[in-house]
């Protein structure tokens, strides 16, 4: 437990199973789902009648806070494990309650993923209500409460409530991984991030070799614009992910950390370091065929050129790098690529290519909506409008362009940032500032950049735009 924290979760199985079961649960709380599943599976080989081991396997195969959805293979493994758990007699009412909660996720195949998560969350709350002094019940209820938090809720009601519960958990159980990890998720917002700074800076002491534990604090560092810590923690996270990858496949925690690392270097103006990190990311073979990898491999190359206003290079970005990925499974990641190409083409005067990108984006958005991926379709619609706006601008239709760009910014701001990304690839509100500045509307541009900075504090490109426009308007910017 020394390198994972401490979990106390007594179950009525073989005595020899207990400590390794608790290690697997600790891995689960660090969201090291693959590693946790492997350990639950090994334990079940020697203690097959322990229902809670099969519960553990079922829990590791849906990832409630992660973007995207479990693969068909993960869903099948989880369902098989859940059926096994239900076929066995739990050793207590408490164990039965945990199993029933997980079973709610797998119970109805006709439900979409979000509805399945909501069903699980409703049952997980019942476990907490029934066993309010149970640390694991509190941790999993907090996780489920965060998982169903509406991304459009600006009051952050779920996050605030979960945060209060997790603060109590952390105070009473200072070595429990959930008190670190889930508290960071709860406060992963500019309005709340300050509350998680101390926990973030202590997480590595709890789990010094766990890739996700070394990455997770950077969610808070990004929200505070602390780029040095973002860079240093993600270097360590990427190294840990590579060192602990198993089965010949690189952990998806590696690509996730590298995307944050590229972003952190760019915010510090460390272009060569960002280029080096990107080269390493794209050159690392045998990465997992998963959404976090697809996102990072699409976003990082796009960030590198867009952050530097290299529009012609953006227009020429290669499509679908890392051919080992099954790209048709990741329309929102493909959309990032076409957004960058389309924006680059529009801003460098290649109107035909910009139109081609718009057509592809429209097709990808249809695919997202057909697949029930409403959150990412909203963001991709904002990207579509952004490209369309700059296409209009290049045609000299400036009034229409501004209307479209303002609409894109409002659309992007209507939903919260996903944990998979340190920032929008190029924030629409920032692009609105660019357009206003080009038209000499510097006071309005400063306002747009400042609003972008409210979402992404200390973001370098927004800061530059705000200060330049403020100087042109003879005013002071609130930029920070």
Residue, then its C-alpha position, 0 to 999 in steps of 0.5 A: x500500500x505504500x506506493x498507492x495509498x491506503x484502502x480499507x475494504x473488508x470483504x468475506x472472501x479468503x483471508x489471503x485475498x483481502x490485502x490484494x483486493x484492497x490494492x486493486x481497489x486502490x488502483x481503481x481509485x487512481x483510475x489505473x483501470x487496466x492494472x486494477x482489472x488485471x489484479x482482480x482477474x488474477x485474484x479471481x483465478x485463485x478465489x473464484x467464488x468471491x463475488x466482490x472480485x468479479x464486482x471489481x472487474x465489472x467496475x474497471x470496465x466502465x470509466x465514468x469520468x473519462x471522455x468517450x465510451x468503453x469499447x465493445x470488448x470492455x463492455x462485454x468483459x464487464x458484463x460477464x464479470x457482473x453476471x458472475x458476481x450476481x450468480x454468487x452469494x455475497x457475504x453481507x448486505x453491504x457487499x450485496x449493495x455494492x454489487x447491485x449498484x454496479x449491476x445497474x450499469x449493465x442491466x439494460x442494453x438498450x440504454x446509452x452510456x450516459x443513461x447507464x452511468x446515471x443508473x449506476x450513480x442512482x444506485x451508488x447513492x443508495x449504498x452511501x445512504x445505507x452505509x454513510x460511515x463507509x469510506x468506500x461508499x463515500x468515495x464511489x458516491x462522490x465519483x458517481x455524483x461527479x460523473x453525472x454533473x451536467x457539463x452546462x451547469x455553471x453553478x457547479x452544484x454537483x462538484x461543490x457537493x462532491x468536494x465537501x464530501x471528499x474534503x471530509x473523507x480526506x481529513x478522516x482518511x488522509x492516505x485514501x487515494x479517492x481523497x486526492x484524485x476525486x477531489x481534484x476532479x471535483x475542483x477542476x474548474x477555474x472557480x474552484x481550483x484554488x481549493x485543490x492546490x494543496x492536495x495536488x502538490x501532495x498527490x505524488x507522495x501518496x503514489x510516486x510511481x502511478x502515472x495518473x497520480x502524477x498527471x492528475x495534479x496538472x488539471x489544477x495547475x492548468x486551471x491556475x496557469x501554473x505552467x512550470x508545474x504542469x510541465x514537470x509533473x507531466x514529464x514524470x507522468x509520461x515516464x511512469x506510464x512508459x515504465x509501467x506499460x504491460x502487454x506490449x501496449x503503451x498505456x493511454x496515460x502516456x499520450x494524455x500526459x504528453x498532450x498536457x506537456x506539449x500545451x505546458x511548453x507552449x504556454x511558457x514559450x518553449x517551442x523547441x521543447x514542445x516540438x521535441x515532446x510532440x516528436x516523441x509522442x508521434x514516434x512512440x509506437x504500440x499505443x493503445x487504440x483508445x480515445x485519450x490517445x486519439x485525442x492527444x495525437x490529433x490535438x497536440x500537432x494542431x496546438x503546436x501550429x495554431x498557437x504560433x499562428x502558422x496558418x499555412x502549416x495548419x492547413x497542411x497537417x497530416x490526417x489521422x496520424x498513428x495509423x494503428x488507431x481505429x480512427x472511425x471510432x473517434x469522430x470528435x478527434x478526427x474533427x480536431x484535425x479538420x478544424x485545424x486544417x480548415x482554420x489554417x486554410x481560411x486564415x491563409x486564403x485557401x478557401x477551397x480547402x477550408x470549404x472541404x474541411x467544413x464538409x468533412x466536419x459536417x459529416x463527422x458532427x452527424x456521426x457524433x450526433x447519431x452515436x449520442x455523443x452530444x457533448x463533443x458534437x457541441x464542441x465540433x459545431x463550435x469548431x465548424x462555426x469558427x472555420x466558417x467565420x474565418x472563411x467569411x472573413x477571408x471573403x471580406x464579409x466581415x459583419x457575417x464573420x463576426x456574427x458567426x465567430x461570436x456564436x461559435x464562442x458562445x457555443x463553446x462556452x456553453x459546456x465545461x472543459x473535458x478532463x481529457x484536454x488542458x484547453x480548447x485546441x484554439x479557444x473560440x473566444x480567443x479567435x473572436x478577439x483576433x477577429x475584432x482586433x483585425x477590424x480595429x475593434x480593440x476595446x471589444x477585442x480586449x473584452x473577448x480575450x479577457x473572457x477567454x482568460x477567465x476560462x483558461x487563466x494565464x494562457x499565453x496567446x490570449x494574454x498577448x492578444x489582450x495586451x496588444x489590443x489594450x495598448x492599441x485602445x489606450x486602456x488597461x487589460x485585466x488579463x492575467 
